[in-house]
Amino acid sequence: MPYISLIERKGIEKGIEQGIEQGRTVTLAKLLQLKFGALAEQYEVRLKNANEAELDLWTERVLFAESVDAVFA
């Protein structure tokens, strides 16, 4: 088994975390588009810059919100 340094391992873990977060962002964007139609640029920017807590909150809200504004309120 090849040796992986601590620095390499941390880099791999960070890459995995970023990939998971990116996947969550893409999934939420798709849900929003399916429910409300094309997203305004302001919402695309917010999604792109969202942290984990925001993604969690917005993902929950998309189920019951009656508008895209309500998701991001």
PDB file of N, CA, C and O in Angstrom:
ATOM      1  N   MET A   1       0.851  -1.173   0.000  1.00  0.00           N
ATOM      2  CA  MET A   1       0.000   0.000   0.000  1.00  0.00           C
ATOM      3  C   MET A   1       0.899   1.240   0.000  1.00  0.00           C
ATOM      4  O   MET A   1       1.820   1.330   0.812  1.00  0.00           O
ATOM      5  N   PRO A   2       0.646   2.190  -0.893  1.00  0.00           N
ATOM      6  CA  PRO A   2       1.494   3.382  -0.955  1.00  0.00           C
ATOM      7  C   PRO A   2       1.313   4.251   0.289  1.00  0.00           C
ATOM      8  O   PRO A   2       0.242   4.303   0.894  1.00  0.00           O
ATOM      9  N   TYR A   3       2.393   4.923   0.639  1.00  0.00           N
ATOM     10  CA  TYR A   3       2.380   5.823   1.793  1.00  0.00           C
ATOM     11  C   TYR A   3       1.700   7.134   1.395  1.00  0.00           C
ATOM     12  O   TYR A   3       2.003   7.715   0.353  1.00  0.00           O
ATOM     13  N   ILE A   4       0.785   7.583   2.235  1.00  0.00           N
ATOM     14  CA  ILE A   4       0.129   8.874   2.034  1.00  0.00           C
ATOM     15  C   ILE A   4       0.479   9.742   3.232  1.00  0.00           C
ATOM     16  O   ILE A   4       0.205   9.380   4.376  1.00  0.00           O
ATOM     17  N   SER A   5       1.080  10.879   2.960  1.00  0.00           N
ATOM     18  CA  SER A   5       1.477  11.765   4.044  1.00  0.00           C
ATOM     19  C   SER A   5       0.253  12.412   4.674  1.00  0.00           C
ATOM     20  O   SER A   5      -0.836  12.418   4.099  1.00  0.00           O
ATOM     21  N   LEU A   6       0.452  12.944   5.843  1.00  0.00           N
ATOM     22  CA  LEU A   6      -0.628  13.628   6.554  1.00  0.00           C
ATOM     23  C   LEU A   6      -1.160  14.797   5.735  1.00  0.00           C
ATOM     24  O   LEU A   6      -2.366  15.043   5.712  1.00  0.00           O
ATOM     25  N   ILE A   7      -0.279  15.508   5.073  1.00  0.00           N
ATOM     26  CA  ILE A   7      -0.682  16.647   4.241  1.00  0.00           C
ATOM     27  C   ILE A   7      -1.534  16.168   3.071  1.00  0.00           C
ATOM     28  O   ILE A   7      -2.554  16.774   2.742  1.00  0.00           O
ATOM     29  N   GLU A   8      -1.102  15.070   2.447  1.00  0.00           N
ATOM     30  CA  GLU A   8      -1.885  14.524   1.341  1.00  0.00           C
ATOM     31  C   GLU A   8      -3.254  14.039   1.821  1.00  0.00           C
ATOM     32  O   GLU A   8      -4.266  14.260   1.157  1.00  0.00           O
ATOM     33  N   ARG A   9      -3.275  13.384   2.967  1.00  0.00           N
ATOM     34  CA  ARG A   9      -4.529  12.878   3.525  1.00  0.00           C
ATOM     35  C   ARG A   9      -5.487  14.033   3.823  1.00  0.00           C
ATOM     36  O   ARG A   9      -6.679  13.946   3.530  1.00  0.00           O
ATOM     37  N   LYS A  10      -4.968  15.105   4.399  1.00  0.00           N
ATOM     38  CA  LYS A  10      -5.806  16.286   4.689  1.00  0.00           C
ATOM     39  C   LYS A  10      -6.343  16.882   3.387  1.00  0.00           C
ATOM     40  O   LYS A  10      -7.497  17.306   3.323  1.00  0.00           O
ATOM     41  N   GLY A  11      -5.508  16.912   2.357  1.00  0.00           N
ATOM     42  CA  GLY A  11      -5.946  17.433   1.063  1.00  0.00           C
ATOM     43  C   GLY A  11      -7.046  16.584   0.457  1.00  0.00           C
ATOM     44  O   GLY A  11      -8.007  17.104  -0.110  1.00  0.00           O
ATOM     45  N   ILE A  12      -6.899  15.278   0.579  1.00  0.00           N
ATOM     46  CA  ILE A  12      -7.927  14.371   0.066  1.00  0.00           C
ATOM     47  C   ILE A  12      -9.234  14.573   0.822  1.00  0.00           C
ATOM     48  O   ILE A  12     -10.301  14.651   0.212  1.00  0.00           O
ATOM     49  N   GLU A  13      -9.156  14.656   2.137  1.00  0.00           N
ATOM     50  CA  GLU A  13     -10.358  14.863   2.952  1.00  0.00           C
ATOM     51  C   GLU A  13     -11.043  16.181   2.599  1.00  0.00           C
ATOM     52  O   GLU A  13     -12.268  16.244   2.496  1.00  0.00           O
ATOM     53  N   LYS A  14     -10.250  17.225   2.415  1.00  0.00           N
ATOM     54  CA  LYS A  14     -10.821  18.527   2.050  1.00  0.00           C
ATOM     55  C   LYS A  14     -11.498  18.448   0.686  1.00  0.00           C
ATOM     56  O   LYS A  14     -12.577  19.008   0.493  1.00  0.00           O
ATOM     57  N   GLY A  15     -10.872  17.760  -0.252  1.00  0.00           N
ATOM     58  CA  GLY A  15     -11.464  17.602  -1.577  1.00  0.00           C
ATOM     59  C   GLY A  15     -12.783  16.848  -1.526  1.00  0.00           C
ATOM     60  O   GLY A  15     -13.732  17.194  -2.229  1.00  0.00           O
ATOM     61  N   ILE A  16     -12.839  15.821  -0.695  1.00  0.00           N
ATOM     62  CA  ILE A  16     -14.085  15.060  -0.541  1.00  0.00           C
ATOM     63  C   ILE A  16     -15.173  15.948   0.045  1.00  0.00           C
ATOM     64  O   ILE A  16     -16.304  15.944  -0.442  1.00  0.00           O
ATOM     65  N   GLU A  17     -14.847  16.708   1.083  1.00  0.00           N
ATOM     66  CA  GLU A  17     -15.815  17.619   1.704  1.00  0.00           C
ATOM     67  C   GLU A  17     -16.325  18.650   0.692  1.00  0.00           C
ATOM     68  O   GLU A  17     -17.522  18.933   0.640  1.00  0.00           O
ATOM     69  N   GLN A  18     -15.428  19.197  -0.096  1.00  0.00           N
ATOM     70  CA  GLN A  18     -15.828  20.179  -1.104  1.00  0.00           C
ATOM     71  C   GLN A  18     -16.738  19.541  -2.154  1.00  0.00           C
ATOM     72  O   GLN A  18     -17.697  20.163  -2.611  1.00  0.00           O
ATOM     73  N   GLY A  19     -16.437  18.315  -2.528  1.00  0.00           N
ATOM     74  CA  GLY A  19     -17.266  17.608  -3.499  1.00  0.00           C
ATOM     75  C   GLY A  19     -18.666  17.346  -2.972  1.00  0.00           C
ATOM     76  O   GLY A  19     -19.649  17.486  -3.699  1.00  0.00           O
ATOM     77  N   ILE A  20     -18.751  16.969  -1.719  1.00  0.00           N
ATOM     78  CA  ILE A  20     -20.062  16.738  -1.100  1.00  0.00           C
ATOM     79  C   ILE A  20     -20.859  18.033  -1.052  1.00  0.00           C
ATOM     80  O   ILE A  20     -22.040  18.050  -1.400  1.00  0.00           O
ATOM     81  N   GLU A  21     -20.223  19.115  -0.624  1.00  0.00           N
ATOM     82  CA  GLU A  21     -20.922  20.400  -0.549  1.00  0.00           C
ATOM     83  C   GLU A  21     -21.350  20.870  -1.937  1.00  0.00           C
ATOM     84  O   GLU A  21     -22.446  21.408  -2.095  1.00  0.00           O
ATOM     85  N   GLN A  22     -20.512  20.677  -2.925  1.00  0.00           N
ATOM     86  CA  GLN A  22     -20.868  21.064  -4.290  1.00  0.00           C
ATOM     87  C   GLN A  22     -22.069  20.251  -4.774  1.00  0.00           C
ATOM     88  O   GLN A  22     -22.961  20.784  -5.432  1.00  0.00           O
ATOM     89  N   GLY A  23     -22.085  18.975  -4.450  1.00  0.00           N
ATOM     90  CA  GLY A  23     -23.209  18.126  -4.827  1.00  0.00           C
ATOM     91  C   GLY A  23     -24.505  18.568  -4.166  1.00  0.00           C
ATOM     92  O   GLY A  23     -25.565  18.545  -4.793  1.00  0.00           O
ATOM     93  N   ARG A  24     -24.426  18.966  -2.913  1.00  0.00           N
ATOM     94  CA  ARG A  24     -25.606  19.463  -2.206  1.00  0.00           C
ATOM     95  C   ARG A  24     -26.110  20.746  -2.851  1.00  0.00           C
ATOM     96  O   ARG A  24     -27.317  20.948  -2.981  1.00  0.00           O
ATOM     97  N   THR A  25     -25.190  21.607  -3.252  1.00  0.00           N
ATOM     98  CA  THR A  25     -25.561  22.866  -3.892  1.00  0.00           C
ATOM     99  C   THR A  25     -26.253  22.616  -5.223  1.00  0.00           C
ATOM    100  O   THR A  25     -27.273  23.236  -5.523  1.00  0.00           O
ATOM    101  N   VAL A  26     -25.703  21.715  -6.015  1.00  0.00           N
ATOM    102  CA  VAL A  26     -26.292  21.390  -7.312  1.00  0.00           C
ATOM    103  C   VAL A  26     -27.683  20.783  -7.130  1.00  0.00           C
ATOM    104  O   VAL A  26     -28.612  21.123  -7.862  1.00  0.00           O
ATOM    105  N   THR A  27     -27.823  19.896  -6.165  1.00  0.00           N
ATOM    106  CA  THR A  27     -29.121  19.261  -5.909  1.00  0.00           C
ATOM    107  C   THR A  27     -30.156  20.290  -5.475  1.00  0.00           C
ATOM    108  O   THR A  27     -31.289  20.269  -5.957  1.00  0.00           O
ATOM    109  N   LEU A  28     -29.781  21.186  -4.574  1.00  0.00           N
ATOM    110  CA  LEU A  28     -30.712  22.220  -4.125  1.00  0.00           C
ATOM    111  C   LEU A  28     -31.099  23.138  -5.281  1.00  0.00           C
ATOM    112  O   LEU A  28     -32.267  23.502  -5.418  1.00  0.00           O
ATOM    113  N   ALA A  29     -30.139  23.510  -6.104  1.00  0.00           N
ATOM    114  CA  ALA A  29     -30.442  24.358  -7.272  1.00  0.00           C
ATOM    115  C   ALA A  29     -31.439  23.663  -8.184  1.00  0.00           C
ATOM    116  O   ALA A  29     -32.358  24.299  -8.699  1.00  0.00           O
ATOM    117  N   LYS A  30     -31.265  22.368  -8.387  1.00  0.00           N
ATOM    118  CA  LYS A  30     -32.177  21.611  -9.239  1.00  0.00           C
ATOM    119  C   LYS A  30     -33.582  21.581  -8.638  1.00  0.00           C
ATOM    120  O   LYS A  30     -34.563  21.768  -9.357  1.00  0.00           O
ATOM    121  N   LEU A  31     -33.689  21.351  -7.337  1.00  0.00           N
ATOM    122  CA  LEU A  31     -34.994  21.350  -6.668  1.00  0.00           C
ATOM    123  C   LEU A  31     -35.680  22.710  -6.801  1.00  0.00           C
ATOM    124  O   LEU A  31     -36.877  22.789  -7.078  1.00  0.00           O
ATOM    125  N   LEU A  32     -34.915  23.766  -6.601  1.00  0.00           N
ATOM    126  CA  LEU A  32     -35.466  25.116  -6.720  1.00  0.00           C
ATOM    127  C   LEU A  32     -35.958  25.380  -8.140  1.00  0.00           C
ATOM    128  O   LEU A  32     -37.037  25.943  -8.327  1.00  0.00           O
ATOM    129  N   GLN A  33     -35.184  24.982  -9.129  1.00  0.00           N
ATOM    130  CA  GLN A  33     -35.574  25.195 -10.528  1.00  0.00           C
ATOM    131  C   GLN A  33     -36.818  24.393 -10.892  1.00  0.00           C
ATOM    132  O   GLN A  33     -37.694  24.889 -11.600  1.00  0.00           O
ATOM    133  N   LEU A  34     -36.896  23.172 -10.416  1.00  0.00           N
ATOM    134  CA  LEU A  34     -38.064  22.348 -10.711  1.00  0.00           C
ATOM    135  C   LEU A  34     -39.334  22.926 -10.082  1.00  0.00           C
ATOM    136  O   LEU A  34     -40.413  22.871 -10.672  1.00  0.00           O
ATOM    137  N   LYS A  35     -39.189  23.476  -8.881  1.00  0.00           N
ATOM    138  CA  LYS A  35     -40.363  23.987  -8.170  1.00  0.00           C
ATOM    139  C   LYS A  35     -40.749  25.398  -8.595  1.00  0.00           C
ATOM    140  O   LYS A  35     -41.935  25.709  -8.708  1.00  0.00           O
ATOM    141  N   PHE A  36     -39.752  26.258  -8.833  1.00  0.00           N
ATOM    142  CA  PHE A  36     -40.034  27.681  -9.062  1.00  0.00           C
ATOM    143  C   PHE A  36     -39.619  28.191 -10.443  1.00  0.00           C
ATOM    144  O   PHE A  36     -39.893  29.344 -10.773  1.00  0.00           O
ATOM    145  N   GLY A  37     -38.977  27.372 -11.240  1.00  0.00           N
ATOM    146  CA  GLY A  37     -38.501  27.832 -12.541  1.00  0.00           C
ATOM    147  C   GLY A  37     -37.073  28.349 -12.452  1.00  0.00           C
ATOM    148  O   GLY A  37     -36.394  28.169 -11.442  1.00  0.00           O
ATOM    149  N   ALA A  38     -36.633  28.989 -13.515  1.00  0.00           N
ATOM    150  CA  ALA A  38     -35.252  29.490 -13.588  1.00  0.00           C
ATOM    151  C   ALA A  38     -34.951  30.417 -12.414  1.00  0.00           C
ATOM    152  O   ALA A  38     -35.780  31.237 -12.020  1.00  0.00           O
ATOM    153  N   LEU A  39     -33.757  30.270 -11.868  1.00  0.00           N
ATOM    154  CA  LEU A  39     -33.348  31.080 -10.727  1.00  0.00           C
ATOM    155  C   LEU A  39     -32.720  32.392 -11.178  1.00  0.00           C
ATOM    156  O   LEU A  39     -31.957  32.440 -12.142  1.00  0.00           O
ATOM    157  N   ALA A  40     -33.058  33.441 -10.463  1.00  0.00           N
ATOM    158  CA  ALA A  40     -32.414  34.731 -10.702  1.00  0.00           C
ATOM    159  C   ALA A  40     -30.948  34.630 -10.294  1.00  0.00           C
ATOM    160  O   ALA A  40     -30.583  33.827  -9.435  1.00  0.00           O
ATOM    161  N   GLU A  41     -30.128  35.443 -10.913  1.00  0.00           N
ATOM    162  CA  GLU A  41     -28.692  35.413 -10.642  1.00  0.00           C
ATOM    163  C   GLU A  41     -28.385  35.609  -9.154  1.00  0.00           C
ATOM    164  O   GLU A  41     -27.458  34.993  -8.628  1.00  0.00           O
ATOM    165  N   GLN A  42     -29.156  36.459  -8.476  1.00  0.00           N
ATOM    166  CA  GLN A  42     -28.896  36.705  -7.050  1.00  0.00           C
ATOM    167  C   GLN A  42     -28.988  35.408  -6.240  1.00  0.00           C
ATOM    168  O   GLN A  42     -28.232  35.228  -5.285  1.00  0.00           O
ATOM    169  N   TYR A  43     -29.896  34.510  -6.604  1.00  0.00           N
ATOM    170  CA  TYR A  43     -30.032  33.248  -5.880  1.00  0.00           C
ATOM    171  C   TYR A  43     -28.936  32.266  -6.260  1.00  0.00           C
ATOM    172  O   TYR A  43     -28.471  31.498  -5.418  1.00  0.00           O
ATOM    173  N   GLU A  44     -28.524  32.286  -7.506  1.00  0.00           N
ATOM    174  CA  GLU A  44     -27.412  31.440  -7.916  1.00  0.00           C
ATOM    175  C   GLU A  44     -26.140  31.824  -7.164  1.00  0.00           C
ATOM    176  O   GLU A  44     -25.370  30.956  -6.754  1.00  0.00           O
ATOM    177  N   VAL A  45     -25.924  33.121  -6.987  1.00  0.00           N
ATOM    178  CA  VAL A  45     -24.756  33.606  -6.246  1.00  0.00           C
ATOM    179  C   VAL A  45     -24.841  33.177  -4.786  1.00  0.00           C
ATOM    180  O   VAL A  45     -23.849  32.734  -4.207  1.00  0.00           O
ATOM    181  N   ARG A  46     -26.018  33.307  -4.194  1.00  0.00           N
ATOM    182  CA  ARG A  46     -26.186  32.892  -2.795  1.00  0.00           C
ATOM    183  C   ARG A  46     -25.934  31.404  -2.622  1.00  0.00           C
ATOM    184  O   ARG A  46     -25.305  30.988  -1.649  1.00  0.00           O
ATOM    185  N   LEU A  47     -26.418  30.604  -3.555  1.00  0.00           N
ATOM    186  CA  LEU A  47     -26.163  29.167  -3.487  1.00  0.00           C
ATOM    187  C   LEU A  47     -24.680  28.866  -3.584  1.00  0.00           C
ATOM    188  O   LEU A  47     -24.151  28.054  -2.826  1.00  0.00           O
ATOM    189  N   LYS A  48     -24.016  29.519  -4.514  1.00  0.00           N
ATOM    190  CA  LYS A  48     -22.589  29.284  -4.733  1.00  0.00           C
ATOM    191  C   LYS A  48     -21.757  29.633  -3.495  1.00  0.00           C
ATOM    192  O   LYS A  48     -20.743  28.991  -3.221  1.00  0.00           O
ATOM    193  N   ASN A  49     -22.190  30.647  -2.757  1.00  0.00           N
ATOM    194  CA  ASN A  49     -21.421  31.124  -1.603  1.00  0.00           C
ATOM    195  C   ASN A  49     -21.953  30.606  -0.267  1.00  0.00           C
ATOM    196  O   ASN A  49     -21.476  31.023   0.788  1.00  0.00           O
ATOM    197  N   ALA A  50     -22.928  29.710  -0.297  1.00  0.00           N
ATOM    198  CA  ALA A  50     -23.568  29.243   0.931  1.00  0.00           C
ATOM    199  C   ALA A  50     -22.654  28.351   1.752  1.00  0.00           C
ATOM    200  O   ALA A  50     -21.803  27.634   1.225  1.00  0.00           O
ATOM    201  N   ASN A  51     -22.860  28.418   3.066  1.00  0.00           N
ATOM    202  CA  ASN A  51     -22.162  27.493   3.949  1.00  0.00           C
ATOM    203  C   ASN A  51     -23.077  26.299   4.234  1.00  0.00           C
ATOM    204  O   ASN A  51     -24.218  26.260   3.772  1.00  0.00           O
ATOM    205  N   GLU A  52     -22.581  25.351   4.979  1.00  0.00           N
ATOM    206  CA  GLU A  52     -23.319  24.112   5.244  1.00  0.00           C
ATOM    207  C   GLU A  52     -24.651  24.372   5.955  1.00  0.00           C
ATOM    208  O   GLU A  52     -25.666  23.765   5.614  1.00  0.00           O
ATOM    209  N   ALA A  53     -24.647  25.258   6.926  1.00  0.00           N
ATOM    210  CA  ALA A  53     -25.879  25.555   7.665  1.00  0.00           C
ATOM    211  C   ALA A  53     -26.942  26.174   6.764  1.00  0.00           C
ATOM    212  O   ALA A  53     -28.123  25.844   6.868  1.00  0.00           O
ATOM    213  N   GLU A  54     -26.517  27.073   5.879  1.00  0.00           N
ATOM    214  CA  GLU A  54     -27.464  27.694   4.947  1.00  0.00           C
ATOM    215  C   GLU A  54     -28.051  26.653   3.993  1.00  0.00           C
ATOM    216  O   GLU A  54     -29.254  26.650   3.731  1.00  0.00           O
ATOM    217  N   LEU A  55     -27.206  25.781   3.483  1.00  0.00           N
ATOM    218  CA  LEU A  55     -27.694  24.736   2.583  1.00  0.00           C
ATOM    219  C   LEU A  55     -28.711  23.842   3.285  1.00  0.00           C
ATOM    220  O   LEU A  55     -29.724  23.467   2.694  1.00  0.00           O
ATOM    221  N   ASP A  56     -28.446  23.505   4.533  1.00  0.00           N
ATOM    222  CA  ASP A  56     -29.396  22.691   5.312  1.00  0.00           C
ATOM    223  C   ASP A  56     -30.736  23.405   5.452  1.00  0.00           C
ATOM    224  O   ASP A  56     -31.788  22.818   5.199  1.00  0.00           O
ATOM    225  N   LEU A  57     -30.693  24.655   5.851  1.00  0.00           N
ATOM    226  CA  LEU A  57     -31.907  25.433   6.065  1.00  0.00           C
ATOM    227  C   LEU A  57     -32.705  25.576   4.776  1.00  0.00           C
ATOM    228  O   LEU A  57     -33.914  25.345   4.772  1.00  0.00           O
ATOM    229  N   TRP A  58     -32.058  25.948   3.697  1.00  0.00           N
ATOM    230  CA  TRP A  58     -32.748  26.161   2.427  1.00  0.00           C
ATOM    231  C   TRP A  58     -33.311  24.859   1.864  1.00  0.00           C
ATOM    232  O   TRP A  58     -34.372  24.853   1.240  1.00  0.00           O
ATOM    233  N   THR A  59     -32.594  23.754   2.088  1.00  0.00           N
ATOM    234  CA  THR A  59     -33.079  22.469   1.603  1.00  0.00           C
ATOM    235  C   THR A  59     -34.373  22.090   2.330  1.00  0.00           C
ATOM    236  O   THR A  59     -35.299  21.560   1.716  1.00  0.00           O
ATOM    237  N   GLU A  60     -34.435  22.358   3.618  1.00  0.00           N
ATOM    238  CA  GLU A  60     -35.671  22.103   4.366  1.00  0.00           C
ATOM    239  C   GLU A  60     -36.792  23.021   3.886  1.00  0.00           C
ATOM    240  O   GLU A  60     -37.927  22.578   3.705  1.00  0.00           O
ATOM    241  N   ARG A  61     -36.483  24.268   3.686  1.00  0.00           N
ATOM    242  CA  ARG A  61     -37.505  25.247   3.296  1.00  0.00           C
ATOM    243  C   ARG A  61     -38.089  24.989   1.915  1.00  0.00           C
ATOM    244  O   ARG A  61     -39.262  25.278   1.679  1.00  0.00           O
ATOM    245  N   VAL A  62     -37.286  24.448   0.996  1.00  0.00           N
ATOM    246  CA  VAL A  62     -37.763  24.270  -0.373  1.00  0.00           C
ATOM    247  C   VAL A  62     -38.980  23.341  -0.415  1.00  0.00           C
ATOM    248  O   VAL A  62     -39.792  23.437  -1.335  1.00  0.00           O
ATOM    249  N   LEU A  63     -39.113  22.466   0.544  1.00  0.00           N
ATOM    250  CA  LEU A  63     -40.235  21.532   0.556  1.00  0.00           C
ATOM    251  C   LEU A  63     -41.581  22.220   0.767  1.00  0.00           C
ATOM    252  O   LEU A  63     -42.593  21.799   0.206  1.00  0.00           O
ATOM    253  N   PHE A  64     -41.590  23.278   1.578  1.00  0.00           N
ATOM    254  CA  PHE A  64     -42.854  23.893   1.975  1.00  0.00           C
ATOM    255  C   PHE A  64     -43.036  25.333   1.492  1.00  0.00           C
ATOM    256  O   PHE A  64     -44.135  25.881   1.576  1.00  0.00           O
ATOM    257  N   ALA A  65     -41.977  25.937   0.995  1.00  0.00           N
ATOM    258  CA  ALA A  65     -42.051  27.334   0.571  1.00  0.00           C
ATOM    259  C   ALA A  65     -42.955  27.504  -0.635  1.00  0.00           C
ATOM    260  O   ALA A  65     -43.030  26.641  -1.509  1.00  0.00           O
ATOM    261  N   GLU A  66     -43.631  28.626  -0.660  1.00  0.00           N
ATOM    262  CA  GLU A  66     -44.521  28.923  -1.781  1.00  0.00           C
ATOM    263  C   GLU A  66     -43.850  29.833  -2.808  1.00  0.00           C
ATOM    264  O   GLU A  66     -44.416  30.096  -3.870  1.00  0.00           O
ATOM    265  N   SER A  67     -42.650  30.313  -2.496  1.00  0.00           N
ATOM    266  CA  SER A  67     -41.891  31.125  -3.436  1.00  0.00           C
ATOM    267  C   SER A  67     -40.403  30.951  -3.175  1.00  0.00           C
ATOM    268  O   SER A  67     -39.989  30.542  -2.090  1.00  0.00           O
ATOM    269  N   VAL A  68     -39.615  31.267  -4.182  1.00  0.00           N
ATOM    270  CA  VAL A  68     -38.162  31.182  -4.001  1.00  0.00           C
ATOM    271  C   VAL A  68     -37.702  32.202  -2.959  1.00  0.00           C
ATOM    272  O   VAL A  68     -36.737  31.956  -2.234  1.00  0.00           O
ATOM    273  N   ASP A  69     -38.381  33.336  -2.881  1.00  0.00           N
ATOM    274  CA  ASP A  69     -38.033  34.336  -1.851  1.00  0.00           C
ATOM    275  C   ASP A  69     -38.187  33.756  -0.458  1.00  0.00           C
ATOM    276  O   ASP A  69     -37.382  34.039   0.429  1.00  0.00           O
ATOM    277  N   ALA A  70     -39.225  32.940  -0.259  1.00  0.00           N
ATOM    278  CA  ALA A  70     -39.470  32.342   1.056  1.00  0.00           C
ATOM    279  C   ALA A  70     -38.351  31.362   1.438  1.00  0.00           C
ATOM    280  O   ALA A  70     -38.021  31.218   2.616  1.00  0.00           O
ATOM    281  N   VAL A  71     -37.780  30.700   0.448  1.00  0.00           N
ATOM    282  CA  VAL A  71     -36.675  29.775   0.736  1.00  0.00           C
ATOM    283  C   VAL A  71     -35.495  30.534   1.301  1.00  0.00           C
ATOM    284  O   VAL A  71     -34.882  30.099   2.276  1.00  0.00           O
ATOM    285  N   PHE A  72     -35.172  31.664   0.700  1.00  0.00           N
ATOM    286  CA  PHE A  72     -33.987  32.421   1.073  1.00  0.00           C
ATOM    287  C   PHE A  72     -34.232  33.499   2.118  1.00  0.00           C
ATOM    288  O   PHE A  72     -33.305  34.226   2.475  1.00  0.00           O
ATOM    289  N   ALA A  73     -35.453  33.619   2.613  1.00  0.00           N
ATOM    290  CA  ALA A  73     -35.791  34.672   3.587  1.00  0.00           C
ATOM    291  C   ALA A  73     -35.046  34.471   4.897  1.00  0.00           C
ATOM    292  O   ALA A  73     -35.208  35.261   5.827  1.00  0.00           O
TER     293      ALA A  73
END
